[in-house]
Amino acid sequence: MTGPGRRIVIGLASLWLAALVLGPFLVALKISVAEVVLAQPPFTPLVADGRLRLHWGNYQLLFGDALYIESYLSSLRLAGIATLIALAIGLPFAHALTKVPPAWRPLALTLAVLPFWTSSLIRIYAWIGILGPEGPLNTALGRLGLIDAPLQVLNTDLGIVTGLVYCYLPFMVLPLYASLARIDPALVEAAADLGARPATSFFKITLPLALPGILAGCLLVFIPATGEFVIPDLMGGSDTMMIGKTLWTEFFNNRDWPLAGAATVLLVALLVIPVVLVERRGVDRHA
């Protein structure tokens, strides 16, 4: 696409990003340098009496309070574990989808994402029932004689990771499938003709060529998983330390919008780092 059509598409995309990404971020940034007050809205204006009033104490509190540091580290750790597990599951799953006959691939892809057409909240509650003390998992393991007492999966990090992997797995599978489907099968056939075993051709040919899809899938899982609130709240229990839940507490329980705004800005800054690194890697690969 060239000429006016390309400029229109780029302009619409830029407008969308400005309205739905940059705009809310600037609002959060403005709130983050205000002070909390008992008023409506519960923060001081950015300009008062003709003077610009910036309050940096919210950021100092974030770096000085172990609660917030632990929340960030816990969120990054759990999101990283969930991303790696989703990659371990999604890569062979997407590879298997590429082996489906072309006439059946649309149906296979539809079936792969069909469970995710329902509300994520309903699916999370379903997992709560499955992993509960009297759920199907513990019942089956007990009848097989593998456990003497119900496994405690809910209200643990394992429960949170399970929910994150299940909810965000399609965001890993679809980019991987798109990347793997573009690989020329003749390359793998040539490797086999030269004596390469299937495992060798996979790690030497398929995996490097699928790297763009791997990076895209990891970003699509890691970024939303880091700021997730619903899954940690329902499957992690009341003592779960994740930044999404901390933000909820500051916004709605403590009514400390400036501190929550500062936590939001810092979270965005942390998540921009992997995006920039992946973008630079992509530029280097095409240089």
Secondary structure in CASP SS format (residue, H / E / C, confidence):
PFRMAT SS
TARGET T0000
AUTHOR 0000-0000-0000
METHOD secondary structure of the structure
MODEL  1
M C 1.00
T C 1.00
G C 1.00
P H 1.00
G H 1.00
R H 1.00
R H 1.00
I H 1.00
V H 1.00
I H 1.00
G H 1.00
L H 1.00
A H 1.00
S H 1.00
L H 1.00
W H 1.00
L H 1.00
A H 1.00
A H 1.00
L H 1.00
V H 1.00
L H 1.00
G H 1.00
P H 1.00
F H 1.00
L H 1.00
V H 1.00
A H 1.00
L H 1.00
K H 1.00
I H 1.00
S H 1.00
V C 1.00
A C 1.00
E C 1.00
V E 1.00
V C 1.00
L C 1.00
A C 1.00
Q C 1.00
P C 1.00
P C 1.00
F E 1.00
T C 1.00
P C 1.00
L C 1.00
V E 1.00
A E 1.00
D C 1.00
G C 1.00
R E 1.00
L E 1.00
R C 1.00
L C 1.00
H C 1.00
W C 1.00
G H 1.00
N H 1.00
Y H 1.00
Q H 1.00
L H 1.00
L H 1.00
F H 1.00
G H 1.00
D C 1.00
A H 1.00
L H 1.00
Y H 1.00
I H 1.00
E H 1.00
S H 1.00
Y H 1.00
L H 1.00
S H 1.00
S H 1.00
L H 1.00
R H 1.00
L H 1.00
A H 1.00
G H 1.00
I H 1.00
A H 1.00
T H 1.00
L H 1.00
I H 1.00
A H 1.00
L H 1.00
A H 1.00
I H 1.00
G H 1.00
L H 1.00
P H 1.00
F H 1.00
A H 1.00
H H 1.00
A H 1.00
L H 1.00
T H 1.00
K C 1.00
V C 1.00
P C 1.00
P H 1.00
A H 1.00
W H 1.00
R H 1.00
P H 1.00
L H 1.00
A H 1.00
L H 1.00
T H 1.00
L H 1.00
A H 1.00
V H 1.00
L H 1.00
P H 1.00
F H 1.00
W H 1.00
T C 1.00
S C 1.00
S H 1.00
L H 1.00
I H 1.00
R H 1.00
I H 1.00
Y H 1.00
A H 1.00
W H 1.00
I H 1.00
G H 1.00
I H 1.00
L H 1.00
G C 1.00
P C 1.00
E C 1.00
G C 1.00
P H 1.00
L H 1.00
N H 1.00
T H 1.00
A H 1.00
L H 1.00
G H 1.00
R H 1.00
L C 1.00
G C 1.00
L C 1.00
I C 1.00
D C 1.00
A C 1.00
P C 1.00
L C 1.00
Q C 1.00
V C 1.00
L C 1.00
N C 1.00
T C 1.00
D H 1.00
L H 1.00
G H 1.00
I H 1.00
V H 1.00
T H 1.00
G H 1.00
L H 1.00
V H 1.00
Y H 1.00
C H 1.00
Y H 1.00
L H 1.00
P H 1.00
F H 1.00
M H 1.00
V H 1.00
L H 1.00
P H 1.00
L H 1.00
Y H 1.00
A H 1.00
S H 1.00
L H 1.00
A H 1.00
R C 1.00
I C 1.00
D C 1.00
P H 1.00
A H 1.00
L H 1.00
V H 1.00
E H 1.00
A H 1.00
A H 1.00
A H 1.00
D H 1.00
L C 1.00
G C 1.00
A C 1.00
R C 1.00
P H 1.00
A H 1.00
T H 1.00
S H 1.00
F H 1.00
F H 1.00
K H 1.00
I H 1.00
T H 1.00
L H 1.00
P H 1.00
L H 1.00
A C 1.00
L H 1.00
P H 1.00
G H 1.00
I H 1.00
L H 1.00
A H 1.00
G H 1.00
C H 1.00
L H 1.00
L H 1.00
V H 1.00
F H 1.00
I H 1.00
P H 1.00
A H 1.00
T H 1.00
G C 1.00
E C 1.00
F C 1.00
V H 1.00
I H 1.00
P H 1.00
D H 1.00
L H 1.00
M H 1.00
G C 1.00
G C 1.00
S C 1.00
D C 1.00
T C 1.00
M C 1.00
M C 1.00
I H 1.00
G H 1.00
K H 1.00
T H 1.00
L H 1.00
W H 1.00
T H 1.00
E H 1.00
F H 1.00
F H 1.00
N H 1.00
N C 1.00
R C 1.00
D C 1.00
W H 1.00
P H 1.00
L H 1.00
A H 1.00
G H 1.00
A H 1.00
A H 1.00
T H 1.00
V H 1.00
L H 1.00
L H 1.00
V H 1.00
A H 1.00
L H 1.00
L H 1.00
V H 1.00
I H 1.00
P H 1.00
V H 1.00
V H 1.00
L H 1.00
V H 1.00
E H 1.00
R H 1.00
R H 1.00
G H 1.00
V H 1.00
D H 1.00
R H 1.00
H H 1.00
A C 1.00
END
